[in-house]
């Protein structure tokens, strides 16, 4: 199992750097473009939500990013310093807000939200 973790300041360039490192590592493990796309999208959505909504783009706030890569699954956990995720559970893709989390729910095999932490589990087919 590979563990990729970093606690970074709320900076879009640091987020992009972390996400790029995860995807580069994933590409060493698999050549499945659909899986790589799925994990990239989920990771991008979760980290972007922490940047924009959780930490309100405040540089001093931290984002704790953890990715576990195994031969059978990928687990992505993102925790910020915000007040947590509020979701009504209704899937309205035309709404101005909440599309990212709805995409993560649709593309993941399991999603767990607890306070200001969200974990997405993706099983490899």
N, CA, C and O atoms as a DFTB+ gen file, in Angstrom:
500 C
 N C O
     1  1       0.851      -1.182       0.000
     2  2       0.000       0.000       0.000
     3  2       0.887       1.232       0.000
     4  3       1.870       1.310       0.737
     5  1       0.528       2.185      -0.832
     6  2       1.248       3.452      -0.898
     7  2       0.438       4.514      -0.171
     8  3      -0.777       4.613      -0.347
     9  1       1.116       5.297       0.638
    10  2       0.482       6.370       1.397
    11  2       1.099       7.687       0.958
    12  3       2.310       7.886       1.050
    13  1       0.243       8.582       0.479
    14  2       0.683       9.914       0.078
    15  2      -0.078      10.898       0.954
    16  3      -1.308      10.951       0.919
    17  1       0.666      11.681       1.745
    18  2      -0.002      12.593       2.669
    19  2       0.784      13.891       2.753
    20  3       2.015      13.907       2.722
    21  1       0.041      14.964       2.859
    22  2       0.663      16.267       3.075
    23  2      -0.353      17.166       3.759
    24  3      -1.556      17.070       3.512
    25  1       0.140      18.028       4.608
    26  2      -0.672      19.070       5.223
    27  2      -0.162      20.372       4.627
    28  3       0.978      20.775       4.860
    29  1      -1.021      21.021       3.855
    30  2      -0.582      22.180       3.087
    31  2      -1.404      23.412       3.438
    32  3      -2.536      23.320       3.913
    33  1      -0.806      24.549       3.194
    34  2      -1.552      25.791       3.348
    35  2      -2.577      25.901       2.230
    36  3      -2.461      25.245       1.195
    37  1      -3.567      26.731       2.452
    38  2      -4.637      26.933       1.486
    39  2      -4.114      27.806       0.355
    40  3      -4.296      29.023       0.345
    41  1      -3.468      27.158      -0.584
    42  2      -2.850      27.820      -1.728
    43  2      -3.108      26.954      -2.953
    44  3      -2.786      25.766      -2.948
    45  1      -3.677      27.526      -3.989
    46  2      -4.072      26.746      -5.164
    47  2      -2.872      26.073      -5.823
    48  3      -3.003      24.969      -6.350
    49  1      -1.710      26.715      -5.802
    50  2      -0.528      26.110      -6.405
    51  2      -0.034      24.910      -5.605
    52  3       0.406      23.921      -6.191
    53  1      -0.099      24.979      -4.288
    54  2       0.286      23.841      -3.448
    55  2      -0.689      22.679      -3.647
    56  3      -0.284      21.516      -3.667
    57  1      -1.966      23.002      -3.791
    58  2      -2.974      21.968      -4.040
    59  2      -2.709      21.290      -5.379
    60  3      -2.732      20.062      -5.469
    61  1      -2.458      22.078      -6.415
    62  2      -2.176      21.510      -7.736
    63  2      -0.928      20.625      -7.691
    64  3      -0.896      19.563      -8.313
    65  1       0.083      21.058      -6.966
    66  2       1.322      20.286      -6.839
    67  2       1.062      18.940      -6.161
    68  3       1.559      17.909      -6.614
    69  1       0.288      18.949      -5.084
    70  2      -0.050      17.705      -4.395
    71  2      -0.846      16.784      -5.319
    72  3      -0.524      15.604      -5.453
    73  1      -1.874      17.322      -5.949
    74  2      -2.722      16.515      -6.835
    75  2      -1.914      15.926      -7.989
    76  3      -2.102      14.765      -8.352
    77  1      -1.025      16.715      -8.559
    78  2      -0.182      16.244      -9.658
    79  2       0.723      15.097      -9.196
    80  3       0.913      14.121      -9.921
    81  1       1.274      15.220      -7.995
    82  2       2.138      14.161      -7.456
    83  2       1.354      12.866      -7.262
    84  3       1.868      11.783      -7.542
    85  1       0.123      12.970      -6.789
    86  2      -0.715      11.785      -6.605
    87  2      -0.993      11.120      -7.952
    88  3      -0.850       9.905      -8.085
    89  1      -1.382      11.897      -8.931
    90  2      -1.714      11.334     -10.242
    91  2      -0.471      10.745     -10.907
    92  3      -0.554       9.686     -11.528
    93  1       0.669      11.406     -10.789
    94  2       1.910      10.845     -11.337
    95  2       2.229       9.504     -10.694
    96  3       2.641       8.567     -11.378
    97  1       2.043       9.411      -9.394
    98  2       2.276       8.146      -8.690
    99  2       1.277       7.079      -9.142
   100  3       1.642       5.921      -9.345
   101  1       0.028       7.478      -9.295
   102  2      -1.001       6.544      -9.751
   103  2      -0.681       6.012     -11.144
   104  3      -0.898       4.833     -11.423
   105  1      -0.171       6.868     -12.013
   106  2       0.170       6.447     -13.375
   107  2       1.280       5.401     -13.392
   108  3       1.388       4.625     -14.342
   109  1       2.099       5.376     -12.355
   110  2       3.129       4.347     -12.239
   111  2       2.520       2.996     -11.880
   112  3       3.093       1.948     -12.178
   113  1       1.352       3.030     -11.238
   114  2       0.698       1.800     -10.787
   115  2      -0.295       1.239     -11.795
   116  3      -0.514       0.029     -11.850
   117  1      -0.896       2.120     -12.592
   118  2      -1.930       1.663     -13.521
   119  2      -1.872       2.474     -14.816
   120  3      -1.432       3.624     -14.836
   121  1      -2.321       1.852     -15.872
   122  2      -2.412       2.541     -17.157
   123  2      -3.872       2.673     -17.591
   124  3      -4.156       2.930     -18.761
   125  1      -4.790       2.496     -16.649
   126  2      -6.221       2.584     -16.929
   127  2      -6.639       4.053     -16.963
   128  3      -6.748       4.683     -15.911
   129  1      -6.875       4.611     -18.157
   130  2      -7.193       6.041     -18.238
   131  2      -8.510       6.408     -17.550
   132  3      -8.643       7.519     -17.037
   133  1      -9.474       5.502     -17.530
   134  2     -10.751       5.793     -16.858
   135  2     -10.557       5.907     -15.346
   136  3     -11.126       6.792     -14.708
   137  1      -9.759       5.017     -14.782
   138  2      -9.490       5.062     -13.347
   139  2      -8.701       6.314     -12.982
   140  3      -9.003       6.974     -11.988
   141  1      -7.707       6.635     -13.772
   142  2      -6.905       7.838     -13.519
   143  2      -7.784       9.078     -13.590
   144  3      -7.666       9.966     -12.746
   145  1      -8.662       9.152     -14.581
   146  2      -9.575      10.290     -14.709
   147  2     -10.487      10.397     -13.493
   148  3     -10.680      11.482     -12.946
   149  1     -11.045       9.264     -13.075
   150  2     -11.975       9.243     -11.937
   151  2     -11.289       9.741     -10.667
   152  3     -11.829      10.589      -9.957
   153  1     -10.113       9.219     -10.387
   154  2      -9.403       9.615      -9.169
   155  2      -8.971      11.071      -9.251
   156  3      -9.046      11.794      -8.257
   157  1      -8.523      11.508     -10.416
   158  2      -8.137      12.919     -10.579
   159  2      -9.336      13.833     -10.327
   160  3      -9.210      14.831      -9.618
   161  1     -10.486      13.506     -10.894
   162  2     -11.672      14.339     -10.717
   163  2     -12.092      14.405      -9.250
   164  3     -12.386      15.483      -8.733
   165  1     -12.119      13.269      -8.593
   166  2     -12.517      13.235      -7.180
   167  2     -11.540      14.042      -6.330
   168  3     -11.957      14.850      -5.500
   169  1     -10.243      13.824      -6.536
   170  2      -9.232      14.556      -5.772
   171  2      -9.324      16.058      -6.041
   172  3      -9.247      16.858      -5.108
   173  1      -9.488      16.444      -7.295
   174  2      -9.618      17.860      -7.636
   175  2     -10.842      18.492      -6.978
   176  3     -10.758      19.599      -6.446
   177  1     -11.963      17.802      -7.011
   178  2     -13.190      18.351      -6.420
   179  2     -13.057      18.511      -4.907
   180  3     -13.446      19.537      -4.349
   181  1     -12.506      17.490      -4.245
   182  2     -12.399      17.554      -2.783
   183  2     -11.429      18.640      -2.339
   184  3     -11.721      19.385      -1.403
   185  1     -10.286      18.737      -2.994
   186  2      -9.316      19.757      -2.594
   187  2      -9.799      21.158      -2.970
   188  3      -9.555      22.113      -2.231
   189  1     -10.479      21.291      -4.107
   190  2     -11.024      22.599      -4.498
   191  2     -12.091      23.056      -3.513
   192  3     -12.159      24.238      -3.175
   193  1     -12.921      22.133      -3.052
   194  2     -13.954      22.498      -2.072
   195  2     -13.324      22.956      -0.756
   196  3     -13.796      23.912      -0.140
   197  1     -12.259      22.277      -0.325
   198  2     -11.571      22.708       0.896
   199  2     -10.966      24.093       0.722
   200  3     -11.027      24.930       1.623
   201  1     -10.388      24.318      -0.439
   202  2      -9.778      25.619      -0.748
   203  2     -10.822      26.732      -0.736
   204  3     -10.644      27.753      -0.072
   205  1     -11.915      26.525      -1.479
   206  2     -12.918      27.583      -1.652
   207  2     -13.860      27.715      -0.464
   208  3     -14.024      28.801       0.093
   209  1     -14.469      26.613      -0.086
   210  2     -15.570      26.660       0.877
   211  2     -15.123      26.388       2.310
   212  3     -15.537      27.089       3.234
   213  1     -14.289      25.387       2.495
   214  2     -13.864      25.037       3.854
   215  2     -12.984      26.106       4.471
   216  3     -13.271      26.612       5.556
   217  1     -11.911      26.445       3.771
   218  2     -10.938      27.395       4.311
   219  2     -11.075      28.802       3.744
   220  3     -10.277      29.681       4.067
   221  1     -12.067      29.016       2.913
   222  2     -12.357      30.351       2.354
   223  2     -11.120      31.032       1.774
   224  3     -10.943      32.243       1.908
   225  1     -10.274      30.241       1.132
   226  2      -9.061      30.747       0.462
   227  2      -8.091      31.441       1.417
   228  3      -7.253      32.224       0.969
   229  1      -8.183      31.175       2.716
   230  2      -7.305      31.799       3.708
   231  2      -6.006      31.005       3.791
   232  3      -5.998      29.873       4.272
   233  1      -4.916      31.595       3.324
   234  2      -3.635      30.920       3.183
   235  2      -3.173      30.238       4.479
   236  3      -2.630      29.134       4.428
   237  1      -3.376      30.867       5.618
   238  2      -2.870      30.323       6.887
   239  2      -3.584      29.041       7.329
   240  3      -3.044      28.268       8.120
   241  1      -4.787      28.821       6.822
   242  2      -5.507      27.595       7.173
   243  2      -4.915      26.404       6.436
   244  3      -4.404      26.538       5.324
   245  1      -4.988      25.247       7.062
   246  2      -4.368      24.035       6.523
   247  2      -5.397      23.110       5.883
   248  3      -6.567      23.080       6.263
   249  1      -4.914      22.356       4.896
   250  2      -5.685      21.276       4.283
   251  2      -4.861      20.013       4.446
   252  3      -3.723      19.941       3.984
   253  1      -5.435      19.022       5.100
   254  2      -4.778      17.740       5.335
   255  2      -5.265      16.766       4.257
   256  3      -6.433      16.378       4.239
   257  1      -4.360      16.381       3.367
   258  2      -4.695      15.510       2.237
   259  2      -4.026      14.158       2.434
   260  3      -2.819      14.079       2.663
   261  1      -4.813      13.102       2.343
   262  2      -4.309      11.746       2.491
   263  2      -4.862      10.895       1.354
   264  3      -6.066      10.888       1.097
   265  1      -3.960      10.174       0.673
   266  2      -4.374       9.260      -0.385
   267  2      -3.706       7.918      -0.127
   268  3      -2.484       7.840       0.003
   269  1      -4.507       6.868      -0.053
   270  2      -4.018       5.503       0.088
   271  2      -4.259       4.796      -1.235
   272  3      -5.389       4.743      -1.720
   273  1      -3.202       4.255      -1.814
   274  2      -3.302       3.514      -3.069
   275  2      -2.919       2.066      -2.809
   276  3      -1.833       1.776      -2.307
   277  1      -3.809       1.181      -3.152
   278  2      -3.612      -0.247      -2.967
   279  2      -3.817      -0.921      -4.313
   280  3      -4.151      -0.256      -5.293
   281  1      -3.625      -2.214      -4.373
   282  2      -3.876      -2.941      -5.615
   283  2      -5.367      -3.063      -5.919
   284  3      -5.737      -3.406      -7.042
   285  1      -6.233      -2.786      -4.934
   286  2      -7.670      -3.004      -5.091
   287  2      -8.523      -1.751      -4.916
   288  3      -9.680      -1.719      -5.335
   289  1      -7.948      -0.719      -4.296
   290  2      -8.747       0.462      -4.025
   291  2      -7.874       1.699      -3.890
   292  3      -6.652       1.621      -3.773
   293  1      -8.551       2.846      -3.911
   294  2      -7.943       4.133      -3.598
   295  2      -8.855       4.819      -2.581
   296  3     -10.070       4.886      -2.764
   297  1      -8.252       5.323      -1.515
   298  2      -9.000       6.078      -0.514
   299  2      -8.433       7.488      -0.488
   300  3      -7.230       7.683      -0.312
   301  1      -9.309       8.466      -0.664
   302  2      -8.913       9.875      -0.629
   303  2      -9.619      10.515       0.559
   304  3     -10.844      10.457       0.670
   305  1      -8.834      11.129       1.447
   306  2      -9.409      11.835       2.585
   307  2      -8.871      13.261       2.592
   308  3      -7.661      13.480       2.526
   309  1      -9.779      14.223       2.672
   310  2      -9.404      15.632       2.704
   311  2     -10.096      16.270       3.901
   312  3     -11.307      16.155       4.088
   313  1      -9.275      16.949       4.707
   314  2      -9.811      17.624       5.892
   315  2      -9.306      19.060       5.885
   316  3      -8.122      19.316       5.664
   317  1     -10.216      19.987       6.128
   318  2      -9.836      21.402       6.164
   319  2     -10.161      21.973       7.536
   320  3     -10.513      21.231       8.452
   321  1     -10.044      23.276       7.679
   322  2     -10.312      23.926       8.958
   323  2     -11.648      24.668       8.951
   324  3     -11.869      25.569       9.759
   325  1     -12.526      24.285       8.042
   326  2     -13.845      24.903       7.962
   327  2     -14.812      24.301       8.969
   328  3     -14.422      23.507       9.826
   329  1     -16.073      24.687       8.856
   330  2     -17.089      24.255       9.807
   331  2     -17.772      22.950       9.403
   332  3     -18.612      22.439      10.144
   333  1     -17.425      22.411       8.243
   334  2     -18.009      21.137       7.832
   335  2     -18.886      21.278       6.610
   336  3     -19.211      22.379       6.165
   337  1     -19.255      20.131       6.086
   338  2     -20.043      20.074       4.858
   339  2     -21.517      19.945       5.209
   340  3     -21.914      19.087       5.998
   341  1     -22.312      20.810       4.611
   342  2     -23.752      20.739       4.780
   343  2     -24.326      20.288       3.439
   344  3     -24.139      20.948       2.417
   345  1     -25.022      19.162       3.459
   346  2     -25.608      18.643       2.227
   347  2     -27.017      18.176       2.517
   348  3     -27.278      17.508       3.518
   349  1     -27.931      18.542       1.613
   350  2     -29.312      18.106       1.800
   351  2     -29.571      16.747       1.164
   352  3     -30.657      16.185       1.307
   353  1     -28.562      16.216       0.454
   354  2     -28.693      14.891      -0.147
   355  2     -29.422      14.867      -1.471
   356  3     -29.423      13.835      -2.142
   357  1     -30.037      15.953      -1.872
   358  2     -30.750      15.996      -3.145
   359  2     -29.759      16.247      -4.279
   360  3     -28.909      17.132      -4.178
   361  1     -29.863      15.489      -5.330
   362  2     -28.945      15.610      -6.463
   363  2     -29.507      16.556      -7.514
   364  3     -30.207      16.127      -8.431
   365  1     -29.202      17.844      -7.381
   366  2     -29.615      18.834      -8.358
   367  2     -28.374      19.348      -9.070
   368  3     -27.710      20.262      -8.580
   369  1     -28.058      18.772     -10.215
   370  2     -26.854      19.144     -10.935
   371  2     -26.959      20.503     -11.602
   372  3     -25.966      21.000     -12.135
   373  1     -28.114      21.107     -11.589
   374  2     -28.283      22.436     -12.159
   375  2     -28.128      23.538     -11.115
   376  3     -28.125      24.724     -11.447
   377  1     -28.000      23.138      -9.860
   378  2     -27.825      24.102      -8.786
   379  2     -26.469      24.790      -8.918
   380  3     -25.530      24.221      -9.475
   381  1     -26.371      26.010      -8.405
   382  2     -25.105      26.732      -8.449
   383  2     -24.106      26.204      -7.428
   384  3     -22.911      26.472      -7.555
   385  1     -24.550      25.474      -6.434
   386  2     -23.673      24.992      -5.369
   387  2     -23.872      23.490      -5.163
   388  3     -24.954      22.952      -5.398
   389  1     -22.808      22.831      -4.721
   390  2     -22.911      21.428      -4.340
   391  2     -22.664      20.428      -5.453
   392  3     -22.733      19.222      -5.217
   393  1     -22.375      20.899      -6.664
   394  2     -22.151      19.948      -7.764
   395  2     -20.915      19.098      -7.541
   396  3     -20.916      17.913      -7.876
   397  1     -19.850      19.680      -6.977
   398  2     -18.612      18.936      -6.759
   399  2     -18.819      17.736      -5.855
   400  3     -18.364      16.635      -6.161
   401  1     -19.502      17.946      -4.746
   402  2     -19.764      16.849      -3.806
   403  2     -20.683      15.820      -4.446
   404  3     -20.518      14.621      -4.223
   405  1     -21.636      16.266      -5.228
   406  2     -22.523      15.325      -5.912
   407  2     -21.754      14.486      -6.935
   408  3     -22.023      13.295      -7.085
   409  1     -20.801      15.099      -7.637
   410  2     -19.945      14.349      -8.555
   411  2     -19.112      13.319      -7.805
   412  3     -18.980      12.176      -8.245
   413  1     -18.556      13.724      -6.681
   414  2     -17.760      12.799      -5.866
   415  2     -18.621      11.628      -5.417
   416  3     -18.183      10.479      -5.482
   417  1     -19.831      11.899      -4.966
   418  2     -20.743      10.824      -4.560
   419  2     -21.063       9.885      -5.715
   420  3     -21.121       8.669      -5.535
   421  1     -21.270      10.451      -6.898
   422  2     -21.631       9.637      -8.059
   423  2     -20.466       8.779      -8.550
   424  3     -20.679       7.669      -9.037
   425  1     -19.250       9.277      -8.427
   426  2     -18.096       8.572      -8.976
   427  2     -17.397       7.654      -7.979
   428  3     -16.575       6.826      -8.370
   429  1     -17.714       7.794      -6.703
   430  2     -17.073       6.982      -5.663
   431  2     -17.938       5.780      -5.315
   432  3     -19.151       5.785      -5.524
   433  1     -17.298       4.762      -4.786
   434  2     -18.048       3.599      -4.308
   435  2     -18.625       3.842      -2.922
   436  3     -19.636       3.247      -2.549
   437  1     -17.981       4.717      -2.164
   438  2     -18.484       5.057      -0.842
   439  2     -17.905       6.407      -0.451
   440  3     -16.738       6.691      -0.721
   441  1     -18.716       7.233       0.183
   442  2     -18.274       8.545       0.650
   443  2     -18.717       8.700       2.097
   444  3     -19.862       8.416       2.450
   445  1     -17.789       9.154       2.921
   446  2     -18.086       9.386       4.327
   447  2     -17.738      10.824       4.661
   448  3     -16.622      11.278       4.407
   449  1     -18.698      11.539       5.233
   450  2     -18.485      12.919       5.656
   451  2     -18.635      12.966       7.158
   452  3     -19.633      12.508       7.714
   453  1     -17.623      13.531       7.813
   454  2     -17.705      13.719       9.258
   455  2     -17.110      15.083       9.564
   456  3     -15.897      15.276       9.485
   457  1     -17.971      16.020       9.913
   458  2     -17.514      17.372      10.209
   459  2     -16.854      18.003       9.003
   460  3     -17.468      18.137       7.944
   461  1     -15.597      18.392       9.169
   462  2     -14.857      19.049       8.095
   463  2     -13.913      18.085       7.368
   464  3     -12.927      18.507       6.764
   465  1     -14.221      16.809       7.432
   466  2     -13.426      15.781       6.766
   467  2     -14.324      14.964       5.843
   468  3     -15.455      14.624       6.193
   469  1     -13.802      14.656       4.659
   470  2     -14.557      13.840       3.714
   471  2     -13.617      12.782       3.141
   472  3     -12.478      13.071       2.773
   473  1     -14.115      11.564       3.077
   474  2     -13.347      10.442       2.535
   475  2     -14.115       9.808       1.395
   476  3     -15.317       9.562       1.501
   477  1     -13.411       9.543       0.299
   478  2     -14.012       8.878      -0.863
   479  2     -13.242       7.600      -1.135
   480  3     -12.013       7.605      -1.207
   481  1     -13.971       6.507      -1.285
   482  2     -13.382       5.198      -1.551
   483  2     -13.731       4.780      -2.976
   484  3     -14.891       4.811      -3.387
   485  1     -12.698       4.389      -3.714
   486  2     -12.887       3.955      -5.095
   487  2     -12.282       2.560      -5.222
   488  3     -11.085       2.377      -5.003
   489  1     -13.108       1.579      -5.576
   490  2     -12.605       0.227      -5.818
   491  2     -12.190       0.113      -7.274
   492  3     -12.851       0.645      -8.167
   493  1     -11.101      -0.579      -7.499
   494  2     -10.675      -0.825      -8.869
   495  2     -11.493      -1.977      -9.422
   496  3     -11.722      -2.965      -8.726
   497  1     -11.930      -1.863     -10.652
   498  2     -12.758      -2.921     -11.281
   499  2     -11.874      -3.937     -11.937
   500  3     -12.369      -4.902     -12.519
